[in-house]
Amino acid sequence: MAGSAAGEAQCLSYTGCNFLRQRLVLATLSGRPLKIRKIRAKEEDPGLRDFEASFIRLIDKVTNGSRIEINQTGTTLYYQPGLLYGGSLEHDCSPSRGIGYYLESLLCLAPFMKHPLKIVLRGVTNDQVDPSVDVLKATALPLLKKFGIDGESLEIKINRRGMPPKGGGEILFSCPVRKVLQPVQFTDPGKIKRIRGTAYSVRVSPQMANRMVESARGILNKFLPDIYIYTDHMKGVNSGKSPGFGICLTAETINGTILSAELASNPQGQGTAVLPEELGQNCAKLLLEEVYRGGCVDSTNQSLALLLMTLGQRDVSKVLLGPLSPYTIEFLRHLRSFFQIMFKMETKTPEEEHMGGEKVLMTCVGIGFCNLSKTIR
């Protein structure tokens, strides 16, 4: 009985539906049980949404021995994490959110599995809410490599695209396991040397992609010549179930920093039709804004970078970030409650850095997290 009482003591409790993914991911990595109450308790349709339930099922699939209890209305969730198991899996994501919603969290967990993760995710590959699979492939994978998570088996492959509302996309994500992570010193983003991107169109005229590319280049060519935007027109079963188009752009610097921006067309039957020219231009402007914000990690991957720094060896890691997003700020608070880790934050004004917006230099000493579930060969 004493053992279970001790277990109860460390249980973290939260209220509300926000940041559900952060809490479940950090609970799984730290092994601390978690209780979340009052999930949309006041709304007409209370409790967990279908995409959150799907996320919980996914966490259950990648772990072994997790205990998940949800009350009848779905307003209270108790989660006692098991071991990260991994292996070959597949999961149908809810079409109300993009695959990116699920993939972002898998990127945090994948390096610490017992067996290397190979998972097929089905659903919406590109939407207007979550980071698309293209962006995560272009930005998150190089970030993982900086922490020593690399090799043949680290990849994200888009087999089929799926646009909202019906989805129908399919991707393969595979990642090797690591016992420890390397600390990083990532403080100089460097100058931008090239811009790459993908303009995709499914179930619409393939000309849409070319029109987006032209308008995006119209803006970006003023700044640098090395721009290449691929066009990707998927046909037949690979194009999913709904029509749509979009563009994702990445800017790469001489030091290997990758900043990204993306836009997608409005889902079929929602909102006004958007012109591909406007979409291309707006995406180029978004990329320029991301460059202005700067830092060594773009705003989508701030929390992933901070998590990997936290879990590194007992050594100093530094990373220069642009302005912190509200999501990242909340993530820092969660890191403190789950891992008792505090970051040293120094703001750098544009005058010191000679460019762009305010930057924050984040410094921490890793907790020396060791992947205990990895089989030692």
C-alpha positions as CSV (number, residue, x, y, z in Angstrom):
1,M,0.0,0.0,0.0
2,A,2.9,2.3,0.8
3,G,4.1,2.1,-2.8
4,S,0.8,3.2,-4.2
5,A,0.6,6.1,-1.7
6,A,4.0,7.3,-2.9
7,G,2.8,7.0,-6.5
8,E,-0.2,9.1,-5.7
9,A,2.0,11.9,-4.2
10,Q,3.7,12.7,-7.5
11,C,0.4,12.8,-9.5
12,L,0.2,16.2,-11.3
13,S,-3.3,17.6,-11.6
14,Y,-4.5,20.2,-14.1
15,T,-7.8,21.7,-15.2
16,G,-9.1,22.5,-18.7
17,C,-8.6,21.2,-22.2
18,N,-5.6,23.3,-23.3
19,F,-2.2,21.8,-23.8
20,L,-3.4,18.3,-23.5
21,R,-0.7,17.0,-25.8
22,Q,2.1,18.7,-23.9
23,R,0.9,17.2,-20.6
24,L,0.5,13.7,-22.0
25,V,3.9,13.7,-23.7
26,L,5.7,15.1,-20.6
27,A,3.9,12.7,-18.3
28,T,5.0,9.8,-20.5
29,L,8.6,10.9,-20.6
30,S,8.9,11.7,-16.9
31,G,6.8,8.6,-15.9
32,R,4.6,10.8,-13.6
33,P,0.8,10.1,-13.5
34,L,-1.5,12.9,-14.5
35,K,-5.0,14.0,-13.8
36,I,-6.9,16.5,-15.9
37,R,-10.2,17.7,-14.7
38,K,-13.0,20.0,-16.0
39,I,-12.3,19.3,-19.7
40,R,-14.8,21.7,-21.4
41,A,-17.1,21.1,-18.5
42,K,-19.2,24.2,-19.1
43,E,-19.8,23.7,-22.8
44,E,-22.9,22.3,-24.3
45,D,-20.9,19.4,-25.7
46,P,-18.6,18.7,-22.7
47,G,-15.5,16.5,-22.5
48,L,-12.8,15.3,-24.9
49,R,-13.2,15.9,-28.7
50,D,-12.8,13.1,-31.2
51,F,-9.3,14.3,-32.2
52,E,-8.2,14.3,-28.5
53,A,-9.6,10.8,-28.0
54,S,-7.7,9.7,-31.1
55,F,-4.5,11.3,-29.7
56,I,-5.0,9.3,-26.4
57,R,-5.5,6.1,-28.4
58,L,-2.2,6.9,-30.2
59,I,-0.3,7.4,-27.0
60,D,-1.8,4.1,-25.8
61,K,-0.5,2.4,-29.0
62,V,3.1,3.6,-28.6
63,T,3.3,2.7,-24.9
64,N,3.0,-0.6,-23.1
65,G,1.1,-0.8,-19.8
66,S,-0.4,2.7,-19.7
67,R,-3.5,3.1,-17.6
68,I,-6.0,5.6,-19.0
69,E,-9.3,6.3,-17.2
70,I,-11.9,8.7,-18.6
71,N,-15.2,9.4,-16.9
72,Q,-18.5,9.0,-18.6
73,T,-18.9,12.6,-19.8
74,G,-15.2,12.7,-20.9
75,T,-14.5,15.7,-18.6
76,T,-11.9,14.0,-16.4
77,L,-8.9,12.1,-17.6
78,Y,-6.5,10.1,-15.5
79,Y,-3.3,8.8,-17.1
80,Q,-0.7,6.6,-15.6
81,P,2.1,6.3,-18.2
82,G,3.7,2.9,-19.2
83,L,6.9,2.3,-21.0
84,L,7.5,3.7,-24.5
85,Y,7.5,0.6,-26.6
86,G,7.4,1.6,-30.3
87,G,7.7,-1.0,-33.1
88,S,5.6,-1.1,-36.3
89,L,2.2,0.6,-35.9
90,E,-0.5,2.3,-37.8
91,H,-3.1,4.9,-36.7
92,D,-6.1,6.6,-38.2
93,C,-5.9,10.2,-37.1
94,S,-9.1,12.2,-36.7
95,P,-9.8,14.3,-39.9
96,S,-10.8,17.3,-37.8
97,R,-7.1,18.0,-37.1
98,G,-4.1,17.5,-39.3
99,I,-1.6,14.6,-39.0
100,G,0.8,17.3,-37.8
101,Y,-1.1,17.5,-34.5
102,Y,-0.2,13.8,-33.9
103,L,3.2,13.9,-35.5
104,E,4.5,16.8,-33.4
105,S,4.1,14.7,-30.3
106,L,5.5,11.6,-31.8
107,L,8.6,13.5,-32.7
108,C,9.1,14.2,-29.0
109,L,8.6,10.6,-28.0
110,A,10.1,8.6,-30.8
111,P,13.8,8.7,-29.8
112,F,13.1,7.2,-26.4
113,M,11.2,4.0,-27.5
114,K,12.3,0.5,-26.7
115,H,12.1,-0.5,-30.4
116,P,12.6,1.9,-33.3
117,L,9.2,3.5,-34.2
118,K,7.8,2.9,-37.7
119,I,4.3,4.2,-37.9
120,V,1.8,4.8,-40.7
121,L,-0.5,7.8,-40.0
122,R,-3.7,8.4,-42.0
123,G,-5.8,11.5,-42.2
124,V,-5.3,15.1,-43.2
125,T,-1.7,15.9,-44.3
126,N,-2.2,19.7,-44.9
127,D,-4.6,22.0,-43.2
128,Q,-4.8,25.5,-41.9
129,V,-4.5,24.8,-38.2
130,D,-1.7,22.4,-37.6
131,P,1.9,22.3,-39.0
132,S,1.7,20.3,-42.2
133,V,3.7,17.1,-42.7
134,D,5.9,19.0,-45.3
135,V,7.0,21.6,-42.8
136,L,7.7,19.0,-40.1
137,K,9.7,17.0,-42.6
138,A,11.7,20.1,-43.6
139,T,12.3,21.6,-40.2
140,A,11.9,19.0,-37.4
141,L,14.0,16.2,-38.9
142,P,17.1,18.4,-39.3
143,L,16.6,19.6,-35.7
144,L,16.5,16.0,-34.4
145,K,19.8,15.4,-36.3
146,K,21.5,18.2,-34.4
147,F,20.8,16.3,-31.1
148,G,22.4,13.2,-32.5
149,I,19.2,11.5,-33.6
150,D,20.0,10.6,-37.2
151,G,20.6,7.7,-39.5
152,E,19.0,5.9,-42.4
153,S,15.8,5.2,-40.5
154,L,14.9,8.8,-39.7
155,E,12.4,9.8,-42.3
156,I,8.9,11.2,-43.0
157,K,7.5,9.9,-46.2
158,I,4.3,11.3,-47.7
159,N,2.5,8.4,-49.6
160,R,-0.8,10.2,-50.1
161,R,-1.9,13.7,-49.6
162,G,-5.2,14.4,-47.8
163,M,-6.9,17.8,-47.6
164,P,-9.7,18.7,-45.1
165,P,-12.6,18.1,-44.6
166,K,-12.3,14.4,-45.6
167,G,-8.6,13.7,-45.5
168,G,-7.5,10.4,-47.0
169,G,-3.8,11.2,-46.7
170,E,-1.1,8.7,-45.5
171,I,2.4,9.2,-44.2
172,L,5.1,7.0,-42.9
173,F,7.2,8.2,-40.0
174,S,10.2,6.2,-38.8
175,C,12.8,7.1,-36.2
176,P,15.8,5.4,-34.6
177,V,16.1,5.1,-30.8
178,R,18.9,6.8,-28.8
179,K,20.2,6.1,-25.3
180,V,21.3,9.7,-24.7
181,L,21.1,13.0,-26.5
182,Q,23.9,15.3,-27.3
183,P,24.0,18.8,-25.9
184,V,23.8,21.6,-28.4
185,Q,25.3,25.1,-28.8
186,F,23.1,26.7,-31.4
187,T,23.5,30.4,-31.0
188,D,24.3,31.8,-34.4
189,P,21.6,31.4,-37.0
190,G,23.7,32.8,-39.8
191,K,22.7,34.4,-43.1
192,I,20.1,32.9,-45.4
193,K,21.6,31.2,-48.4
194,R,18.7,29.5,-50.1
195,I,14.9,29.1,-50.2
196,R,13.2,25.8,-51.0
197,G,9.6,24.8,-51.0
198,T,6.8,22.7,-52.2
199,A,3.6,23.8,-53.9
200,Y,1.1,21.0,-53.9
201,S,-2.3,20.6,-55.5
202,V,-4.8,17.7,-55.2
203,R,-8.0,17.2,-57.1
204,V,-7.7,20.7,-58.7
205,S,-5.9,21.8,-61.9
206,P,-2.2,21.2,-61.7
207,Q,-1.8,24.8,-63.0
208,M,-2.6,26.0,-59.5
209,A,0.8,24.9,-58.2
210,N,2.6,26.8,-60.9
211,R,0.6,29.9,-60.2
212,M,1.5,29.8,-56.5
213,V,5.2,29.3,-57.3
214,E,5.3,32.3,-59.6
215,S,3.7,34.7,-57.2
216,A,5.9,33.5,-54.3
217,R,9.0,33.9,-56.4
218,G,7.9,37.3,-57.5
219,I,8.4,38.5,-53.9
220,L,11.4,36.3,-52.8
221,N,13.5,37.0,-56.0
222,K,14.1,40.5,-54.7
223,F,16.2,39.1,-51.9
224,L,18.2,36.2,-53.2
225,P,18.5,34.2,-56.4
226,D,18.8,30.7,-55.1
227,I,15.1,29.8,-54.9
228,Y,13.6,26.5,-56.0
229,I,10.0,25.5,-55.3
230,Y,9.0,22.0,-56.3
231,T,5.5,21.4,-57.6
232,D,3.8,18.3,-56.4
233,H,0.5,17.3,-58.1
234,M,-0.8,14.0,-56.8
235,K,-3.3,12.0,-58.9
236,G,-5.8,9.3,-58.4
237,V,-5.9,7.5,-55.1
238,N,-2.8,9.4,-53.8
239,S,-4.7,12.7,-53.9
240,G,-7.0,11.9,-50.9
241,K,-10.7,12.6,-50.8
242,S,-11.0,16.4,-50.9
243,P,-9.8,19.1,-53.3
244,G,-7.3,21.7,-52.3
245,F,-3.9,23.3,-52.8
246,G,-1.2,25.0,-50.7
247,I,2.4,25.9,-50.5
248,C,5.2,25.4,-47.9
249,L,8.4,27.4,-48.0
250,T,11.6,27.0,-46.1
251,A,14.6,29.3,-45.8
252,E,18.0,27.7,-45.0
253,T,21.0,29.6,-43.6
254,I,24.7,29.0,-43.9
255,N,24.7,27.4,-40.4
256,G,21.9,25.0,-41.2
257,T,19.1,26.8,-39.4
258,I,15.8,26.2,-41.2
259,L,12.8,28.6,-40.9
260,S,9.5,27.7,-42.5
261,A,6.1,29.1,-43.4
262,E,3.1,27.6,-45.1
263,L,-0.5,28.3,-46.2
264,A,-3.3,26.1,-47.4
265,S,-6.5,26.8,-49.3
266,N,-9.8,27.0,-47.5
267,P,-11.4,23.5,-47.1
268,Q,-14.1,22.6,-49.7
269,G,-17.4,24.3,-48.8
270,Q,-15.9,26.5,-46.1
271,G,-15.1,30.2,-46.5
272,T,-14.5,32.0,-49.8
273,A,-12.4,30.5,-52.6
274,V,-8.8,31.8,-52.4
275,L,-6.6,32.7,-55.4
276,P,-3.4,30.7,-55.8
277,E,-1.6,33.9,-56.6
278,E,-2.6,35.5,-53.2
279,L,-1.8,32.3,-51.4
280,G,1.7,32.3,-52.9
281,Q,2.3,35.9,-52.1
282,N,1.0,35.6,-48.5
283,C,3.1,32.6,-47.8
284,A,6.2,34.4,-49.1
285,K,5.4,37.3,-46.7
286,L,4.9,34.9,-43.9
287,L,8.3,33.4,-44.6
288,L,9.8,36.9,-44.5
289,E,8.1,37.5,-41.2
290,E,9.6,34.2,-39.8
291,V,13.0,35.4,-41.0
292,Y,12.4,38.7,-39.2
293,R,11.6,36.8,-36.0
294,G,14.7,34.8,-36.6
295,G,16.4,32.5,-34.1
296,C,18.0,29.2,-34.7
297,V,14.7,27.3,-34.5
298,D,11.5,28.5,-36.1
299,S,8.3,29.1,-34.1
300,T,6.8,25.7,-34.9
301,N,9.6,23.7,-33.4
302,Q,10.6,25.8,-30.4
303,S,9.0,23.4,-27.9
304,L,10.6,20.4,-29.5
305,A,14.1,22.0,-29.3
306,L,13.5,23.0,-25.6
307,L,12.4,19.4,-24.8
308,L,15.4,17.8,-26.4
309,M,17.7,20.3,-24.5
310,T,16.0,19.4,-21.3
311,L,16.5,15.7,-21.9
312,G,20.1,16.0,-22.9
313,Q,23.2,14.8,-21.0
314,R,24.1,16.8,-17.9
315,D,25.8,19.4,-19.9
316,V,25.0,23.0,-20.9
317,S,22.8,23.5,-24.0
318,K,22.2,26.9,-25.6
319,V,19.8,27.9,-28.3
320,L,18.9,31.3,-29.7
321,L,15.1,31.6,-30.3
322,G,13.0,34.3,-31.8
323,P,10.1,35.7,-29.7
324,L,8.6,32.9,-27.8
325,S,5.1,31.8,-28.8
326,P,2.4,31.5,-26.1
327,Y,2.5,27.7,-26.6
328,T,6.2,27.6,-25.9
329,I,5.8,29.7,-22.8
330,E,3.3,27.3,-21.4
331,F,5.6,24.4,-22.4
332,L,8.4,25.9,-20.3
333,R,6.0,26.0,-17.3
334,H,5.1,22.4,-17.9
335,L,8.8,21.4,-18.2
336,R,9.3,23.0,-14.8
337,S,6.6,21.0,-13.2
338,F,7.4,17.6,-14.8
339,F,11.2,17.8,-14.8
340,Q,12.0,20.6,-12.3
341,I,14.1,22.3,-14.9
342,M,14.5,26.0,-15.3
343,F,16.0,27.8,-18.3
344,K,18.1,30.8,-18.1
345,M,16.6,33.3,-20.5
346,E,18.5,36.4,-21.8
347,T,16.8,38.7,-24.2
348,K,18.9,40.1,-27.1
349,T,17.8,43.4,-28.6
350,P,17.9,43.9,-32.3
351,E,20.8,46.3,-31.9
352,E,23.0,43.6,-30.4
353,E,22.2,41.1,-33.1
354,H,22.0,43.7,-35.9
355,M,18.9,42.2,-37.4
356,G,15.2,41.3,-37.0
357,G,13.1,41.1,-33.9
358,E,14.0,40.5,-30.3
359,K,15.7,37.2,-29.6
360,V,15.9,35.1,-26.5
361,L,19.0,33.0,-25.6
362,M,17.8,29.9,-23.8
363,T,20.3,28.1,-21.7
364,C,19.8,25.0,-19.6
365,V,21.7,22.0,-18.1
366,G,20.2,18.7,-19.3
367,I,18.7,16.4,-16.7
368,G,20.8,13.5,-18.1
369,F,17.7,11.6,-19.2
370,C,18.6,8.1,-20.1
371,N,16.4,5.9,-22.3
372,L,16.0,3.0,-20.0
373,S,13.6,1.1,-22.2
374,K,16.1,0.8,-25.1
375,T,17.3,-2.7,-25.4
376,I,21.0,-2.9,-24.9
377,R,22.7,-5.1,-27.5
